[in-house]
């Protein structure tokens, strides 16, 4: 088989992690009947797909020689929670806003969940339509595993939390999770969150501005870290990937 470049190997391994479902068919089958081959164990340095069969045996499939398709595992929805506050500025009898304002905590914000969600939707950019915040991610390490990430808000335990909803393929390593948290922390403080802070939300008596990030007592945590819950299968995932191999050369 043709040697694959390092870049192609990295692409294949990112797109098709261990546990991906593999199906095969025979070239002389007139109806191309798909047969379950098993689960992908790994892709070796020659680009061959090592498949773990249901009986525990191993089958090796090669690009350009065997006819097979690979379906990545179902995505999971990973939620990262962060404290949310706001600055409220009252309007005086002449219609002017108080410049100093007062801080509203997450319990106070619970009453305004719908308005805050609307402001967050308004703050999204057309370029973020497909992948959300990951459109602005400029490194390769998370690009394949984290298909999208969006900021939203969620009421929980009597508070309104800022939430980064991430659609993830496979499992993130501790280093990858730390990198994702670091990227989203930057978006909350200086990037996307800074734009949200410019969105005035008008209420009786004045207006307030939402903060996804604060200097004191701020952290971004998984659902398990914050509440003792685990991540769940993602809903409304639009970015599935399937690759069909056979009779083709790559690289």
PAVEXNU-268878 format. One record per residue (C-alpha): residue in one letter; y, z, x. Coordinates in pm, whole numbers, plus 50000, padded with zeros to 5 digits. Layout:
BEGIN
AYZX...
END
This chain:
BEGIN
X500005000050000X503604994850103X505225023750292X507805042050086X511115053450227X511995090250249X514595084649979X512005070049740X509635098949802X512385124049730X513295105049414X509705104449289X509155141249362X512415151049192X511725130048884X508075139548848X507425176148936X504025192548940X502635195448589X503805161048478X501385144248237X499615113248372X498025085548166X496105055048290X494925021748151X492784992748266X494284958648344X491504940248160X491914961247845X493504937547587X495144966247397X496114987047703X494405018447575X495995048947738X493665075247877X494655110547972X494185113948348X495375149848382X498365168348529X500205158548845X499485182349132X501675166449398X502875133849552X501795129849914X503785114750201X502315080350129X503585081349771X500145086349616X499915107049300X497335135049320X496235143048965X494345174348861X491815164648595X490735186448304X487375193148471X489105206048784X488485174748988X491165154449163X492055118049115X494405099249345X496545071049203X498485046449416X501575026149333X500864989149309X497104994849289X496515016548984X497995013348638X499455046048513X502435062648354X503935096548433X505685119048182X507665148848320X507185183148162X509215190847852X512685203647947X513605239847899X516915253847785X518285277848044X521205299247927X523545316148172X525775342948021X529195354548137X531755379347997X534575363747800X538095377347748X541415363747625X545135369247662X546925374047329X550655367347307X552395380346998X555265361346838X558435381346772X560785378946476X562645350046639X559455330446692X559275336047068X556005345547237X555645377547434X555355366647799X553255396347911X550695396547633X547655418847594X544005414847687X541395410047418X537835419147503X534655401747392X534275424247087X537695413946958X536915377247021X533865378746797X536125374346495X537425341346634X534125325246736X534645293246535X538135287346674X537005293647029X534085269646992X536465243146859X538755248047161X535795244647397X534765211947233X538335198847263X538295207147633X535295184747704X535995151447871X534535117047785X532955115748132X530905146648039X529265130447736X525875124847900X525485153348147X528265177748071X529435197248374X526765181448593X528915150048593X531125168548844X528245180849061X528405163949401X525195175849569X521655162449541X519705195149537X520075201549161X520905166849036X517395157448920X516285191348790X519395200648592X519945171948352X522975186548177X525075218148151X527765226347896X529925256747832X529795271847485X530065306147323X527455328047157X527665360046954X525215386247077X525025424047070X528395426746898X530195405847161X531175369647213X529775356747540X530595325947739X527385306147786X526385277548013X523565258947836X521515240048095X518705215448026X516255219448312X513215199348418X510525220848579X511295254548735X514305262948949X513585280949273X515635312549345X517775292049583X518325264749323X519235290249055X521705306749293X523225272649367X523545264748996X525215298348931X527625292149218X528565257749085X529085270548730X531075300548856X533465276249021X533735255948702X534415287548500X537135300048734X538915269548875X537535238048716X536575234148353X537545269848269X541065264548399X541505236348149X540215258547870X542815284747958X545515259347869X544175255847513X546375276847285X544435291046990X546845300246713X546215330546494X548295352246263X551055368346466X550735347146778X548245328146992X545625335547253X544075318847556X540395322447648X539165332147997X535605323948102X536155341448434X537855373748543X538365390748877X536905424448779X533425431148646X532455394648612X528995380048665X526935350648548X523355359548456X520295344348298X519175355547955X516435376248119X518875392948357X521405400348084X519215408147784X515605408447903X514785375147734X513195343747876X514215307247861X512945286047572X512005249547523X515135228247504X516205212647177X517945179447129X517105168347481X518105132147525X517335126547888X513545123147905X512065102448187X508905081748196X507895058348476X505185032148447X503395021648765X501074992948833X501314958348986X504734965949129X506184974549467X508915000349523X511255005849811
END
